[in-house]
Every structure is written in structure tokens, then in C-alpha cells.
Amino acid sequence: MDIVQNYGKGRYADGKMLAQFDDGIGVITFNQPEKRNAMSVGMWEGLGEILDAFAEDPDVRVVVLTGAGAKAFVSGADISQFEKHRSDSSAQQEYNRLTSAGRDKLAAFGKPVIARIRGFCLGGGLGIAMQADLRIAARDSEFGIPAARLGIGYGYDMTAKLVSLVGPAHAGMLLYTGQRINAVEAQRIGLINSVVADEDLSDTVVDLARTIADNAPLSLRTAKIALAAAVNGGVGREQVDEAVAACFDSEDYREGRSAFMEKRTPQFRGR
């Protein structure tokens, strides 16, 4: 990414998670390239801390998730920690406890999230990407869920998310075979939004993020709530109605109307 300004303390989880900010866009970088950005317990904690900071900052309008280097977005969980943290079902429960805050904060994050994907996007890494609202991938990306090849199970939440994106038939193919698919196939089945040339990935994602960041924050929030309710069979419709009402009562709505009539670019403030 061409966004280089550090945000807050910038470095989390001993530097394995990075936070940056520029022009309405927050960027979270999974920074363990020597392990293809595999997620450690500490990285999950760092992710939660960054998301908290971005959620509280009204200047952050949209968030981009990306992996350090060109080999991976996130290649999954850090297998070197499996013996310590995931040796059996009891240990797995503790692992879930340690990592649940980061997972829950990503799932509940109220602003649009874009996954910028290059290289391996596997297992838990694919789970992270699926929690993003939009997924843009370079042609050299590979996707898969190798749980069946490791002898572990893929949990309900991520399986349900996978099914909501690609349907049960394609989800079953990924889960049962453990095989990888390329970016073109991932787009065909609905796992990602678009595929771009490797050299165009950063510009494409930044342009998309800036387009989103220029829009009204309350409208973006409402869209995210409404999309979640639609996927969940209408659960949360009351929150959608409340969010819609807040839009119509907002200063931004008045600004949007005025800007349209005056043929100028609106300046939204999120209130």
C-alpha cells in the first residue's frame, strides 16, 4: 500500500501487526512475512487493539486489511503454536478464548472493511478475508481451507460465512477436498469480488477505499447493518430502521442535499 503514515503507536503484537492511516483510510497489516503472515495468538490480540482504535476514530471511514510482502495475505494460524495452544479439544477451547476478542471485534466492526489479497489466503486467513465486506485479489492469489488435511474442524461461524458467500456446494468442495483454488475460480464462485493484475492491486484497493471514504459515514454504517440483517434472515431489522432514521435526521443528509443542488462535492462529517 502507498499509505505509510503510522497510526497511534503504529506497532502492535511486537510489530507483527501494523496500523497506518491516511485520508480517511485505516490500514491493518499482518506483518509476519517469514511465516507467510500466519496468525499467532498475540497477533489476534493486536488486531483487536487496532480495531478498537479505528472504531473510535471518526476520521477513519474505511479499513483495509493486507499482508506484508508478496507471498501471503494470511496463510492461516501459526502452526508452530498448535502444540502449545491447540493440542486437544480443551486446549482449543482456551485458544478460542484467547483469540475470540479479535475475531469478535472484526465480525462486529461497524465500518466498511476491504481485504487486499495477494498470495496465500488459507484457513484462518480466508476466515479473516471473509469477514471483510469486500475482497480484492491479485491474480497470483490462492485460496483454500486445509482443515481436512490437518485433522481439525472448521467452526460454525466461518462455515456459515463461507456458505453465505459461495453456497453449500462450493463450500463443501473447499471443505471436503482441502484443495486450493486460484483467484479466477474464487471470483467465479463468489468468494472474492474482483481479480486484478498483481501490479495494479494497491492502486485498485486505494482507489476503492477512497471512493468509500468520501461517502457519508452514517450511510455506510446503515448499509453494513442492513446487509448483515439481510444475510441473517432479517435478524436486526430494528437496528436497520434506527440507522435509516439517523441518516434522515443527520447534518450529512442536509449537506448531501445542499451539495447536490449546488453541484459541488459534499463534505460529510459523520453526524
Stockholm file with secondary structure:
# STOCKHOLM 1.0

chainA/1-271         MDIVQNYGKGRYADGKMLAQFDDGIGVITFNQPEKRNAMSVGMWEGLGEILDAFAEDPDVRVVVLTGAGAKAFVSGADISQFEKHRSDSSAQQEYNRLTSAGRDKLAAFGKPVIARIRGFCLGGGLGIAMQADLRIAARDSEFGIPAARLGIGYGYDMTAKLVSLVGPAHAGMLLYTGQRINAVEAQRIGLINSVVADEDLSDTVVDLARTIADNAPLSLRTAKIALAAAVNGGVGREQVDEAVAACFDSEDYREGRSAFMEKRTPQFRGR
#=GR chainA/1-271 SS CCCCCEEEEEEETTTTEEEEEETTEEEEEECCGGGTTCBCHHHHHHHHHHHHHHHHCTTCCEEEEEESSSSEEECSBCGGGHHHHCSSHHHHHHHHHHHHHHHHHHHHCCSCEEEEECSEEETHHHHHHHHSSEEEEETTCEEECTHHHHTCCCCHHHHHHHHHHHHHHHHHHHHHHCCCEEHHHHHHTTSSSEEECGGGHHHHHHHHHHHHHTSCHHHHHHHHHHHHHHHTTTTTHHHHHHHHHHHHTSHHHHHHHHHHHHTSCCCCCCC
#=GC SS_cons         CCCCCEEEEEEETTTTEEEEEETTEEEEEECCGGGTTCBCHHHHHHHHHHHHHHHHCTTCCEEEEEESSSSEEECSBCGGGHHHHCSSHHHHHHHHHHHHHHHHHHHHCCSCEEEEECSEEETHHHHHHHHSSEEEEETTCEEECTHHHHTCCCCHHHHHHHHHHHHHHHHHHHHHHCCCEEHHHHHHTTSSSEEECGGGHHHHHHHHHHHHHTSCHHHHHHHHHHHHHHHTTTTTHHHHHHHHHHHHTSHHHHHHHHHHHHTSCCCCCCC
//
